[in-house]
């Protein structure tokens, strides 16, 4: 088999161009071993380029992630340092107040660090979800201890309209459902009812959570599941909803939103595909 010098030079230029970051295309739609080799080399180079881009994207994402974490931790740490400096010379009443505020900040940081560690595991696909058939009522009972105080403070009631079997990981789904219910509590009027429903169809089983608020503006949706962006609660970090979505995605599921309005609150629908 004779190979033209020009073809070899072209292949050499392609390899050099790849090394310097140029984008060239040497594919040909002709028979012959050398042409097959050129196509194979192009495919290999293209695959490597995609891998490099993916690594760069992940690196940039990690950098943004770390910047967000640093920002979220900076405020409570600075606050605690100031109160600690003032603690020794403060009046007894102020000392009590400072100690209480420091404890509150520490509890918030503990929750944030725990949530971030969970999200890191989910992002790294380092969690093996163990899915079993669980009744919605059983999941709800597991959620209640985490939201009992909030429900009591706002005189809210949770009502389950229909019980259904959900094929899911109980521990992680409880985590996701807890965050959805906490969000519903935040937007519900005092003394109202948060409605939980569940069911199934040929494609998926589902759990819905509807608050008693005024509904959500569709313009809010873009930031709804974006980390650190969607918290109107001064004690929140905007991470509960993104964590819930990551948990559902990790189980091959998803979360849909009915924005409500006109006398109906927002409804979040957790979908578990079969």
N, C-alpha and C positions, 0 to 999 in steps of 0.2 A: 504494500500500500504506500503510495507516494503522497507526501504531505507538502504542500506549497510553503515556501519560506514566509510568504506574506501572512498565511494563516497562523503560523507559529508566532510571528511577531505580534499579530493581533491578540492572540491568547496571552502573550507575555505582557502586553500593554494593559490588558484587562486586569491581570493579577497585580501589576504595579498600581493601577488606578484604584483597585480595591484597598490596597494597603494605605493609600493616601486619602481615602474617603470619597473617591469619585464614584458616581453611579453609571455604570456602563451595562450594555446588554449585548451579549455575544451569542444569544440563542439563534439557531438556524433550524429551518424545517426541511432538512435534507438527510438522506441516508448516509451511512458511513461511520466507521468506528470513531474517527476523529471528531466528527460532528456530534456524535453521542457523548463523547468525552467533554466537549465544550458545553453542551447542555447540562451535563451532570455537575460540572464545575460551577456553572451559573447558579444551579439550584442550591448547591452547597453554600456558595457565597451569600445568596439571598437569605438562606436559613440563618446563617451566622449574623447577618445584618439585623434580622428581626430579633434575634436573641439579645444582641447588643442594645437595640432600642428598648427592649423590654426591661433590661437591667437598668438602663438610664432612667426610664420612667419610674421604676420601683425606687431607685435612689432618690429621685426628686420627690416622690411621694413620701418616702421615709423622712426626708429633710423637712418637709412641710408638717408632717405628723409630729416630729420632735419639737418644732417651733411652737405648734399648738399646745403641746403638753407643757413646755416651758412657760408659756404665757399663762396657762391655767393654774400652774403651781406657784408662779411668782407672786401673785396677789395675796393668797393666804399666808405664804411664808413671810413676806414683808410685813404683813399685819401682825403676825405672831411675834416677830422680832421686835417690832416697836412696842407692843404691849409687854413683852418680857423685860425690855429695858426700863419701862416705866413702873413695873410691878413693885420693885423694892421700896420705892419712895412714895408710892401711892397710898391714899387713905384706905382703911380696911374695906369700906364699901366698894371703892374702885378696884381694889385687889380682887374681891369676889367677882366683880363684873369682868375684869380682864381674864381671870382664870376660866370663867364660863365661856368667854369668847374664844379663848385658845382651844378649849376642848371641842367647841363647835367646829372650828377650823380644822382641827386634827381629824375629826370624824368625816368631814367633807373630803379631806385629802385621802383618807383611807378608802372611802368609797370610790373616788376618782381613780386612784392607783389600781384598785381591784378591777374596775370596769375597763381600764386601759389594758391591763394584762389579759383580760378575757378577749378584748378586741384584737390584741396582737396574736393570740392563739388562733382566733378565727381567721384573721388575715393570712396567717401562715399555713392554714389548713391542717393544723396540728391537733384537731379535736376529732375523735371518732364518735359520731352520734349513734347512740343505741336506741333505735326506734321500736316502741312497743305499742299495743293498743291501750290507750288511756282514756277514761271518761273525762269530758270537759269539767264535770263537777269535781273530780279528783284534782285536776289542775287548779281549779279555782280555790279549793281548800288549801292548796300549797301556796297560793298567792296571798291569801288573806292576812297571815301574820305580818307580812311586810308592809301592808297598807292599812292595817287596823287603826293605828293612831291617826292617820290622815283622814280616814273615814269618820272617826269619832269627832275630830276637830271641826269638820265641815258638816257634820250631821248627814252624811251621805249613806245611801244603801245600794248594795249590789244585788241585782236580780238576774238569775239564770232562767231564760225563757225555755230553752230546749237542751236537754243533755244529749250528747252524741259521743261516739267513740272516735278518737283522733289517733292516728298512727304517727307517733312522734317520740322524741327523746324527752322524757318527763322533766328532768332537771333543767335542761337548757330552755325548753319551751316555757317552763314556769318563770324563768328569768325574763324571757321576752314578753310574756303575758303580764308580768308584774310591771314592767316599764310602760306597756300600753295602758294598763289600768291607772298607773300614777299620772300619766298624761291626761287621761279622762278626768281624774280627780281635779287636776289643775284647772281645767276649763269648765267644770260643772258648777252650777249654782248651789249654794249651801241649801241643805235640806232636800235635795233632789235625788233621782235614781240613776244609777249607771246600769245600762242594760247589756247583759252578756247573752249571746245566742250562739248556736252551733248547728252544723248540719253537714250533709255530704251530697255530692252529685257524681256522675260517672268519672269525672276528671280529678276531683280533689275533695277532701274534707276541710271544714273551715270553722273558725271561731271569730265572732265579731264582738267588738266593744264599742258601744255608743255612749258618748257623754251627753249632758243636758245643756250644753252651751249653745251659742248662736250660730254655730257652723264655722267653717274655715274658708277664708278667701283663697282662691286658686293660686294667687300670686305667692302665697306662703309655701306652696308645695315644693318649690325648688330647694328650699333650705330645710325642709322637714326632716329628711334623713341624712343631712350633711353634718358631720361632726362639729361640735362646738358652736353651732350657728342657730339652733332652734330652741332656745329656752327663754321664756318670758318670766320664769321664776327666778328670783334673785339668788336662790340657793342651788339653782340648777347649772349644769355644764353643757347642755345641749348634746348629750351623748347617749341618753337612754333609748331614744328612738332609733338612731343608727345601729346601736347594739342589738336591738330587737330585730331589725331587718337582717343584720349579718347572721343572726342565729337561724332565722327562717331560711335564708339563702343557703346556709350550710347544710340544711336538711332537704335541700332541693325545693324549697317553698318560696313564698313571696308574701308581701303585704300590700293590699289595695286600700284605697281611701275613698269613702263617700263623703264629700265635703259638707253635706247637709245644708242648713240655711232654711229660711221660711218656717221657723219654729222647730226645726230639727237640728240636733247636734251632729258633730262629726262622728263617722263610724269607721273604725279600722278593722279590716278583715284579714285575718291570718290564714293563709292558704297552705295546705299540706297536700302536695300532689301525690297521686297513687303510683 
